[in-house]
Amino acid sequence: MKLDPPVETRQIYRGKILNLRVSHYRRPDGLVVEREVFDHPGAVVMVPVEDDHVLLVRQPRDAVERTTLELPAGKLDVVGEDPLEAAQRELAEEVGRRAATWQNLGGFYTAPAVITEYMHCFLATDLSEVSSMHSAEESIEVERRPLADLPRLLDGEVQDAKSLIGLLRLARMRGL
């Protein structure tokens, strides 16, 4: 069910990726609530499968002060950008692959209590190599993991929500 738009909004911060606002919403009973909301342009996450292996990326995540193992992903760089086109671009940038076959695995909100980010999830198969184009700021290592490792990956080795969702959808599709 769609809620009414805010009755009042104040911009707190405008950044390169996120904008923070404080908005007031009127509930059906008349109560007005205040919420801090991060606006995000949306993102894509890809589940690249190659020769009974899933391709993951290991990269530093400064916010949690850890190096994490994740599915490749990226934000929609332009308002209104087609999610499939963004997924194709990000797959080439992060893992140096192009996919001949794409399947939409649905989407999800990452944390709807505080952020507007909606992620589009795609299965990418029939892969071929292309030149990886990730920026010098990104320190990405690609890891090929056998699909037989999915239970171990899901049992704690992978810890970010987008990757868990993508891998769970892959496991369900493969009957694992």
DRENFI-302619 format. One record per residue: x, y, z of N, C-alpha, C, O in turn. Coordinates in steps of 0.02 Angstrom, whole numbers, padded with zeros to 5 digits, always signed. Each point is the difference from the previous one (the first is absolute). Example, Ala and Ser with C-alpha at 12.3 -4.5 7.8 and 13.67 -1.06 7.14 Angstrom:
+00660-00284+00390-00045+00059+00000+00045+00060+00000+00052-00001+00033 -00070+00054-00069+00042+00059+00003-00039+00055+00037+00025+00055+00008 
This chain:
+00042-00059+00000-00042+00059+00000+00044+00062+00000+00046+00006+00041 -00059+00038-00086+00039+00063-00006-00022+00049+00053-00060+00008+00013 +00108+00024+00019-00014+00050+00051-00004+00070-00032+00025+00011-00055 -00056+00034+00090-00002+00070-00023+00070+00029+00002+00042-00020+00041 -00028+00069-00086+00066+00032+00002+00008+00040+00064-00049+00013+00035 +00110+00006-00019+00011+00038+00062-00037+00067-00002-00009+00030-00053 -00011-00008+00113-00032+00066+00005+00053+00055+00005-00015+00058-00015 +00075-00077+00034+00055+00048+00005+00066-00038-00006+00007-00055+00027 +00041+00084-00062+00066-00030-00008+00053+00053+00005-00007+00055-00027 +00061-00072+00062+00057+00044+00006+00063-00038-00020+00016-00052+00029 +00019+00078-00079+00063-00031-00023+00055+00014+00051+00010+00057+00020 +00024-00110+00003+00054+00007+00050+00068-00003-00033+00045+00039+00016 -00037-00086-00063+00065-00011-00031-00010-00024-00072-00045-00040-00013 +00086+00064-00032-00001-00024-00070+00070-00026-00016+00049+00037+00002 -00045-00101-00018+00064-00032-00015+00003-00027-00070-00046+00011-00040 +00100-00045+00024+00009-00029-00067-00045-00061-00010-00023-00013-00056 +00011-00025+00109-00040-00061-00005-00066+00006+00037-00052-00020-00025 +00055+00049+00084-00059+00005+00043-00017+00072+00016+00043+00043+00004 -00107-00031+00005-00024+00064+00026-00039-00016+00063-00038-00049+00002 +00046+00089+00050-00036-00010+00062-00052+00055+00008+00015+00059-00008 -00076-00079+00025-00053+00048+00012-00038-00020+00063+00001-00058+00021 -00033+00106+00010-00047-00013+00055-00068+00017-00028-00013+00056-00023 -00032-00105+00026-00067+00009-00027-00052-00016+00053+00010-00041+00044 -00066+00076-00050-00056-00011+00045-00058-00031-00039-00018+00025-00054 -00010-00078+00081-00053-00037-00034-00062-00001+00045+00005-00009+00061 -00063+00019-00092-00063-00003+00037-00030-00070-00008-00011-00024-00056 -00002-00007+00112-00032-00066+00002-00076+00008-00008-00026+00055+00010 -00010-00108-00028-00072+00005-00009-00038+00026+00061-00053+00031-00007 +00080-00044+00067-00033+00025+00061+00017+00073+00015-00021+00026+00051 +00061+00006-00094+00019+00070+00009+00067+00011+00033+00026+00055-00002 +00002-00107+00032+00065+00006+00032+00053+00018-00051+00002-00030-00054 +00042+00077+00069+00055+00018-00044+00064-00029+00030+00016+00012+00058 +00022-00050-00099+00062-00031+00023+00058+00029-00039-00007+00019-00059 +00065-00016+00091+00060+00026-00031+00046-00059-00017+00010-00044+00042 +00017+00044-00103+00045-00053-00020+00062+00030-00034-00005+00048-00038 +00063-00077+00054+00062+00017-00036+00006-00050-00057-00002-00061+00012 +00009+00086-00073-00001-00043-00059+00061+00014-00043+00016+00058-00015 +00019-00111-00004+00053+00006-00049-00030-00015-00069-00028-00054-00010 +00034+00101-00036-00023-00012-00069+00058-00028-00040+00056+00025+00004 -00069-00078-00042+00050-00036-00038-00028-00012-00070-00060-00015-00006 +00101+00019-00047-00027-00008-00068-00019-00071-00019-00029-00011-00053 +00045-00038+00095-00013-00069-00017+00063-00034-00024+00051+00032-00013 -00054-00099+00007+00060-00038-00016-00018-00066-00033-00059-00018-00006 +00111-00016-00016-00008-00067-00029+00049-00047+00034+00054+00020+00023 -00073-00084-00020+00045-00052+00023-00004-00057-00051-00055-00019-00022 +00112-00007+00005+00003-00053-00051+00023-00065+00032+00043-00001+00044 -00073-00054-00067+00020-00068+00020+00030-00032-00062-00035-00034-00037 +00101+00044+00026+00032-00028-00060+00019-00073+00011+00037-00016+00046 -00063-00027-00090+00015-00072+00005+00038-00020-00064-00022+00013-00056 +00079-00046+00068+00045-00020-00054+00026-00070+00014+00034-00011+00050 -00051-00037-00093+00026-00068+00007-00011-00028+00070+00048-00022+00032 -00109+00022-00007-00017-00025+00066+00038+00034+00057+00013-00029+00052 +00005+00092-00064+00032+00042+00051-00038+00067+00003-00027+00023-00050 +00026+00006+00108-00027+00067+00007+00060+00047+00008+00048-00016+00035 -00051+00074-00067+00054+00049+00006-00018+00051+00054-00053+00031-00002 +00098-00024+00049-00009+00047+00055+00058+00050-00001+00050-00011-00034 -00058+00065+00071+00053+00049+00006+00018+00009+00073-00043+00004+00044 +00108-00001-00032+00025+00015+00068+00026+00071-00004+00042+00017-00042 -00067+00025+00088+00019+00070-00002-00004+00032+00069-00040-00022+00042 +00080+00073-00030-00002+00035+00065-00064+00040+00005-00021+00034-00047 -00011-00037+00106-00059+00040+00015+00017+00042+00061-00004-00023+00057 +00022+00085-00070+00024+00043+00053-00052+00012+00054+00018+00006+00059 -00081-00002-00077-00052+00015+00050-00002-00052+00055-00013+00016+00058 +00026-00080-00074+00000-00053+00050+00071-00022+00019+00010-00047+00039 +00039+00081-00068+00071-00013+00014+00018-00074-00010+00034-00030+00042 -00057+00002-00099+00014-00069-00017+00007-00007-00075-00023+00042-00039 +00055-00095+00019-00002-00022-00069-00055-00052-00004-00002-00047+00040 -00043+00055-00087-00058-00044-00004+00000-00039-00066+00029+00022-00050 -00063-00079+00050-00011-00040-00059-00072+00010-00020-00046-00014+00038 +00035+00040-00100-00067+00020-00021-00012-00018-00073+00046-00017-00037 -00109+00020+00018-00017-00002-00071+00018+00069-00029-00003+00049+00037 +00020-00045-00100+00013+00065-00030-00064+00041-00003-00055-00027-00009 +00062+00092+00018-00058+00044+00003+00021+00071-00017+00060+00014-00004 -00108+00029-00005+00016+00070-00012-00064+00041+00000-00055-00026-00008 +00065+00091+00016-00059+00043+00003-00021+00021-00070+00039-00001-00048 -00102+00021+00043-00025+00029-00061+00030+00069-00004-00018+00044+00040 +00063-00033-00086+00039+00062-00003-00039+00060-00024+00018+00057+00016 -00071-00068-00054-00038+00055-00029-00073-00011+00019-00026-00056-00006 -00008+00109+00027-00071-00006+00016-00037-00027-00061+00008+00025-00055 -00048-00077+00065-00037-00030-00054+00039-00051-00040-00025-00027-00050 +00088+00012+00070+00041-00049-00036-00035-00068+00001-00027-00021+00051 +00028-00013-00108-00029-00067-00004+00041-00048+00043+00061-00005-00009 -00093-00031+00056+00038-00044+00044+00039-00054-00037+00056-00017+00020 -00083-00012-00074+00037-00051-00036+00063+00030-00032+00052-00032+00002 -00057+00091-00030+00059+00032-00029+00052+00015+00054+00060-00008-00012 -00082+00028+00071+00046+00012+00055+00033-00065+00021+00060-00001+00014 -00098-00054-00011+00028-00065+00018+00053-00022-00051+00052-00027+00019 -00066+00038-00083+00048-00019-00051+00064+00040+00007+00055-00028-00005 -00061+00093+00018+00059+00043+00009+00039-00021+00062+00061-00006-00003 -00096-00005+00058+00034-00017+00063+00033-00069-00003+00054-00009+00029 -00084-00039-00064+00031-00066-00006+00067+00005-00037+00049-00031+00020 -00047+00071-00072+00062+00011-00037+00051+00036+00044+00059-00018+00001 -00081+00070+00033+00046+00040+00042+00030-00041+00057+00060+00003+00012 -00102-00041+00023+00023-00032+00062+00032-00068-00011+00050-00015+00033 -00076-00025-00079+00029-00067-00008+00027-00014-00069+00024-00055-00014 -00028+00103-00031+00028-00009-00067-00036-00052-00041+00031-00039-00036 -00098+00036+00043-00040-00048-00038-00058+00035-00034-00025+00051+00023 +00004-00082-00078-00061+00019-00036-00043-00062+00002+00025-00056-00008 -00090+00065+00017-00047-00057+00001-00043+00001-00062-00027+00052-00019 +00020-00110-00012-00045-00006-00058-00072-00010+00023-00047+00016-00037 +00038-00042+00098-00067-00015+00026-00010+00034+00067+00041-00007+00046 -00096+00043-00040-00018+00035+00061-00069-00022+00022-00046-00006-00041 +00039-00005+00106-00066-00016+00027-00013+00044+00061+00041+00004+00045 -00098+00030-00046-00018+00043+00056-00022-00043+00058-00047-00040-00006 +00080+00047+00063-00017-00039+00061-00041+00041+00049-00008-00020+00057 -00019+00077-00079-00041+00042+00043+00042+00052+00036+00061+00005-00010 -00094+00032+00051+00034+00054+00036-00021+00003+00073-00044-00038+00022 +00076+00083+00014-00014+00006+00072+00026+00066+00026+00046+00030-00029 -00075-00007+00083+00025+00059+00036+00055-00024+00047-00008-00052+00033 +00062+00089-00028+00056-00022+00043-00014+00012+00074+00016-00043+00041 -00045+00099-00023-00016+00015+00070-00055+00054-00001+00014+00058+00012 -00077-00078-00025-00054+00048-00012-00018+00045+00059-00039+00047-00008 +00065-00061+00066-00014+00044+00057+00039+00065-00004-00020+00051+00029 +00077-00051-00066+00043+00059+00000+00026+00021-00068+00025+00056-00007 -00031-00099-00044+00030+00017-00065-00048-00020-00056-00035-00051+00004 +00034+00091-00057-00045-00013-00056+00030-00048-00052-00032-00016-00050 +00093-00008+00062+00035-00042-00049-00040-00063-00017-00020-00038+00045 +00008+00028-00110-00032-00060-00026+00051-00034-00045+00027+00032-00045 -00015-00096+00057+00050-00038-00039-00035-00047-00048-00047-00036+00018 +00070+00036-00080-00024-00046-00052+00051-00057-00004+00060+00012-00007 -00084-00074+00011+00044-00058+00001-00006-00038-00066-00055-00015-00023 +00113-00001-00006+00002-00034-00065+00047-00061+00002+00054+00003+00030 -00076-00057-00061+00043-00057-00012+00034+00012-00068-00033+00015-00049 +00099-00022+00047+00038+00010-00062+00035-00065-00017+00038-00027+00040 -00052+00000-00099+00030-00063-00022+00026+00006-00071-00008+00052-00032 +00039-00106+00008+00032+00000-00066+00050+00058-00003-00005+00044-00043 +00053-00046+00088+00047+00054+00009+00060-00005-00048+00021-00054-00018 +00004+00112-00001+00062+00004-00038+00041+00057+00030-00027+00046+00029 +00093-00051-00037+00045+00049+00030+00002+00065-00040-00003+00000-00061 +00007+00055+00098+00012+00067-00027+00051+00033+00046+00013-00026+00054 +00014+00081-00074+00047+00036+00044-00037+00028+00060-00051+00035-00008 +00076-00049+00067-00029+00028+00061+00017+00075+00001+00055+00020-00018 -00103+00019+00040+00010+00073-00002-00012+00033+00067-00017+00059+00003 +00025-00096+00053-00013+00033+00064+00052+00055+00013+00057-00003-00023 -00080+00052+00060+00043+00059+00012+00057-00018+00047-00002-00050+00035 +00052+00092-00036+00058-00010+00044-00020+00004+00073+00034-00029+00043 -00089+00063-00028-00024+00007+00068-00029-00066+00026-00001-00012+00061 -00021-00031-00107-00028-00064+00019+00055-00053+00000+00035-00009-00049 -00029-00026+00105+00049-00053+00006-00038-00066+00000-00018-00026+00053 +00004+00000-00113-00043-00058-00007+00039-00061-00023+00040+00004-00047 -00051-00059+00081+00027-00065-00020-00058-00045-00017-00047-00007+00039 +00048-00024-00098-00053-00045-00021+00015-00070+00026+00057-00024-00007 -00107-00009+00036+00007-00069+00023-00052-00044-00034-00059+00016+00000 +00082-00071-00028-00045-00051-00029-00012-00053+00054+00047-00030+00026 -00110+00020-00009-00016-00050+00051-00047-00052-00030-00049+00019-00032 +00062-00083+00042-00045-00052-00026-00070+00007+00031-00007+00019+00058 -00044-00034-00098-00068+00003+00026-00009-00045+00061-00043+00012+00042 +00083-00065-00038-00002-00044+00059+00017+00037+00064-00017-00024+00054 +00051+00082-00059+00017+00040+00059-00057+00044+00024+00006+00033+00052 -00063-00032-00088-00055+00045+00019-00020-00008+00074-00008+00051+00034 +00000-00112-00008-00019-00005+00071+00049+00035+00046-00020+00034+00047 +00085-00043-00060+00051+00032+00043-00001+00076-00008+00007+00036+00049 -00016-00013-00111-00004+00072-00011-00060+00030+00037+00006+00053+00031 -00062-00089-00033-00061+00025+00033+00002-00009+00075-00040+00032+00036 +00084-00073-00012+00003-00015+00072+00050+00044+00037+00026-00020+00052 -00011+00079-00078+00041+00047+00036+00059+00029-00037+00025+00052+00020 -00003-00085-00073+00058+00027-00036-00018+00066-00035+00040+00047-00002 -00100-00044-00026-00027+00061-00030-00046+00032+00052-00042-00034+00029 +00051+00099-00018-00038+00032+00054-00040+00061-00020-00034+00029+00043 +00036-00009-00106-00040+00058-00018-00066-00023-00030-00004-00052-00033 -00049+00090+00046-00068-00019-00017-00011-00012-00075-00031-00049-00019 +00057+00094-00023-00012-00007-00072+00029-00066-00026-00031-00033-00042 +00089+00015+00066+00032-00062-00022-00037-00061+00027-00009-00049-00036 -00012+00053+00098-00039-00056+00028-00065-00010-00039-00018-00057-00015 -00016+00111-00002-00062-00006-00038+00014-00029-00069-00035-00047-00021 +00085+00072-00014+00016-00026-00066+00020-00073+00002-00022-00039-00043 +00063+00020+00091+00022-00069+00005-00057-00046+00021-00003-00057-00023 -00041+00080+00067-00058-00040+00018-00046-00011-00060-00027-00055-00008 +00018+00106-00032-00042-00007-00061+00033-00050-00048-00034-00040-00032 +00100+00044+00026+00036-00048-00043-00008-00071+00028-00014-00046-00038 +00023+00038+00103-00005-00067+00031-00071-00028-00010-00008-00059-00015 -00042+00100+00021-00069-00022-00009-00011-00022-00073-00032-00051-00013 +00059+00090-00035-00007-00017-00071+00034-00066-00016-00025-00039-00041 +00081+00026+00073+00040-00060-00013-00023-00060+00044+00028-00054-00006 -00078+00066+00049-00024-00053+00043+00050-00021+00053+00001-00058+00022 +00042+00105-00002+00051-00016+00052-00024+00020+00069+00037-00010+00049 
